[in-house]
Amino acid sequence: MLLPVYDRNPLRIIPYQFMTIGIIAVCTVVFLWQLGLSPRMSERAVLVYGVIPSVLVGPDNLDPRLFPITAELTLLTSIFLHADWWHLLGNMLFLWVFGDNIEDSMGHWKFLLFYLLCGAAAGLAHAAMMPDLNVPTIGASGAVAGVMGAYVMLHPKVKVLVLVMKWFPLYLPAHFVLVLWLGFQVFSVWAGGGGQVAWWAHIGGFVAGAILVIPFRDRRVPLFDKGTPH
């Protein structure tokens, strides 16, 4: 319903969002690698590197020859794989719009650690709430949701340019856009959640980001835009 494309929020501490661009580049390269795989090898890659709740927290085990890494490590590897171009582009667009200011608030390397922790928390939330699910989950959306949770904690007043129904441009406060997004995830869980979307991963990542940004942020960056005109 609301697709963010730009925010009026300049960088204040770092000169450029190198880590955000780096993450986007890595995700893109990994996806291009996926495209080069045969259908059989592509399926195997998702099984090996995706989060499978019943394997991570349940009793299931995959053939060791098929599963060369630990189930715990898939909490990280899964966030760099994507199902198709739209899956990749959607996640990277949200990261591009909101990631630079979160990187600005904590620095390059702390931002990378923050991003990975949010992705892991998202995977854990998904597995904890659906422990019997034996379908692998991939995608950066949980980690990106963490960035969004951090953004609403730091910059709720910032105006974000969104496309309403993917067509009509409109500037809205960040807190409205992001809380509405979170509300849709919660509603989707309440409604039974359709399709292949890991709604609990989105919620878990968002909550993790909102909490972790408090200790991760530079003390020069206030919470909730305090003292910052917008």
C-alpha positions in Angstrom: 0.0 0.0 0.0 2.8 2.5 0.9 6.1 2.0 -0.9 8.9 4.3 0.5 11.3 5.8 -2.1 13.0 8.7 -0.3 13.4 10.4 3.1 14.3 13.9 4.0 17.0 13.0 6.4 20.7 13.9 5.6 23.6 12.1 7.2 25.1 13.9 10.2 28.1 11.9 11.4 29.4 9.6 8.6 30.4 10.9 5.2 28.7 8.1 3.3 26.7 4.9 3.9 29.4 2.4 2.8 28.1 -0.5 4.7 24.5 -0.1 3.5 25.8 -0.1 -0.1 28.0 -3.0 0.7 25.1 -5.1 2.0 23.0 -4.3 -1.0 26.0 -5.3 -3.3 26.5 -8.6 -1.5 22.8 -9.5 -1.6 22.8 -8.7 -5.3 25.9 -10.7 -6.1 24.5 -13.7 -4.1 21.2 -13.5 -6.0 23.1 -13.4 -9.3 24.9 -16.5 -8.1 21.5 -18.1 -7.4 20.3 -17.3 -10.9 23.3 -19.1 -12.3 22.5 -22.4 -10.5 20.5 -25.2 -12.1 17.0 -25.7 -10.6 18.3 -28.7 -8.6 21.3 -26.8 -7.2 19.1 -23.7 -6.5 16.7 -25.8 -4.4 19.7 -27.4 -2.6 21.1 -23.9 -1.8 17.9 -22.8 -0.3 17.7 -26.0 1.8 21.3 -25.6 2.9 21.4 -21.9 3.7 17.7 -21.1 4.5 16.3 -21.2 8.0 14.1 -24.3 8.5 12.3 -24.0 11.9 11.8 -27.7 12.4 15.5 -28.2 12.0 16.6 -25.1 14.0 14.4 -25.6 17.1 12.5 -28.9 16.3 13.4 -32.6 16.1 14.1 -32.7 12.3 17.5 -33.2 10.8 18.6 -33.0 7.2 21.1 -35.4 5.6 24.6 -34.2 6.7 25.7 -34.4 3.0 23.0 -31.8 2.2 23.5 -29.7 5.3 27.2 -28.8 5.5 26.7 -25.9 7.9 25.0 -25.8 11.3 21.3 -24.9 11.7 22.3 -21.9 13.8 24.5 -20.5 11.1 21.5 -20.3 8.7 20.2 -17.5 10.8 22.9 -15.4 9.1 23.2 -17.1 5.7 19.5 -17.0 5.0 19.4 -13.2 5.0 21.6 -12.9 1.9 19.4 -15.1 -0.3 16.3 -14.1 -2.1 13.5 -16.0 -4.0 13.2 -13.7 -7.1 14.0 -10.2 -8.4 11.0 -8.6 -6.7 11.9 -10.1 -3.4 15.4 -8.7 -3.7 14.4 -5.3 -5.0 11.7 -4.7 -2.4 14.1 -5.5 0.5 16.9 -3.5 -1.0 14.7 -0.5 -1.6 13.6 -0.4 2.0 17.3 -0.8 3.1 18.4 2.0 0.8 15.8 4.4 2.1 16.2 3.7 5.8 19.6 2.1 6.2 21.8 5.1 5.7 20.5 7.0 8.7 20.8 4.0 11.0 24.3 3.4 9.8 24.9 7.1 10.5 23.6 6.7 14.0 26.1 4.0 15.0 29.0 3.8 12.5 29.8 1.3 9.7 30.9 -1.8 11.6 28.4 -1.5 14.5 25.7 -1.1 11.8 26.8 -4.4 10.2 26.7 -6.2 13.6 23.3 -4.6 14.3 22.0 -5.7 10.9 23.1 -9.3 11.4 21.7 -9.5 14.9 18.3 -8.2 13.7 18.4 -10.8 11.0 19.2 -13.6 13.4 16.5 -12.4 15.8 14.0 -12.4 13.0 14.9 -16.0 12.1 14.6 -17.0 15.7 11.2 -15.4 16.1 10.0 -17.1 13.0 11.3 -20.5 14.2 10.0 -20.1 17.7 6.4 -19.3 16.6 6.3 -22.0 13.9 8.6 -24.7 15.3 7.0 -27.5 13.2 7.4 -25.8 9.8 9.8 -27.7 7.6 9.9 -25.1 4.7 13.1 -23.1 4.4 12.9 -19.3 4.8 15.2 -16.9 3.0 15.4 -13.1 2.5 16.7 -10.0 4.1 13.3 -8.7 5.2 13.7 -9.6 8.9 17.1 -7.7 9.1 15.6 -4.8 7.1 12.7 -4.8 9.5 15.2 -4.3 12.3 16.5 -1.2 10.4 12.9 0.1 10.2 12.4 -0.5 13.9 15.5 1.5 14.7 14.4 4.2 12.3 11.1 4.8 14.1 12.9 5.0 17.4 15.4 7.6 16.1 13.6 9.6 13.4 9.8 9.3 13.7 9.2 12.9 12.6 11.1 12.6 9.3 9.0 13.0 6.2 9.2 10.0 3.9 8.2 10.1 0.3 6.0 7.1 -0.4 4.0 5.8 -3.4 0.5 5.1 -2.3 -0.8 2.0 -4.1 2.5 2.1 -5.9 1.5 5.1 -8.0 0.6 8.3 -6.1 3.5 10.2 -4.4 2.9 11.5 -0.9 5.1 12.7 2.0 4.2 11.1 5.3 5.9 11.1 8.7 8.1 8.1 9.2 6.3 6.9 12.3 3.0 6.7 10.3 4.6 4.7 7.5 6.5 2.3 9.7 3.9 1.7 12.4 1.4 1.1 9.6 3.8 -1.4 8.1 4.2 -3.2 11.4 0.4 -3.2 12.0 0.0 -4.9 8.7 2.4 -7.7 9.8 0.5 -8.2 13.0 -2.8 -8.2 11.2 -1.5 -10.8 8.8 -0.5 -13.1 11.7 -3.9 -12.6 13.3 -5.6 -13.3 10.1 -3.8 -16.6 9.7 -1.0 -15.3 7.4 -1.2 -16.3 3.8 1.3 -17.3 1.2 5.0 -17.9 1.8 5.6 -14.7 3.9 7.4 -15.1 7.2 5.3 -12.5 9.1 6.8 -13.4 12.5 10.3 -12.8 11.2 9.2 -9.3 10.2 7.7 -8.6 13.6 10.7 -10.1 15.4 13.2 -8.2 13.4 11.3 -4.9 13.9 11.2 -5.3 17.7 14.8 -6.4 17.8 15.9 -3.3 15.9 13.8 -1.0 18.1 15.5 -2.4 21.2 19.0 -2.8 19.9 19.3 0.7 18.5 19.2 2.1 22.0 22.6 0.7 23.1 24.1 0.7 19.6 23.5 4.3 18.7 26.0 7.1 19.1 25.1 9.2 22.1 25.1 12.3 19.8 22.0 10.8 18.2 18.9 11.4 20.3 15.9 9.1 20.4 12.6 10.2 18.8 14.2 13.2 17.0 14.5 15.2 20.3 15.9 18.6 19.6 15.9 18.0 15.8 13.7 20.1 13.6 11.9 18.4 10.7 
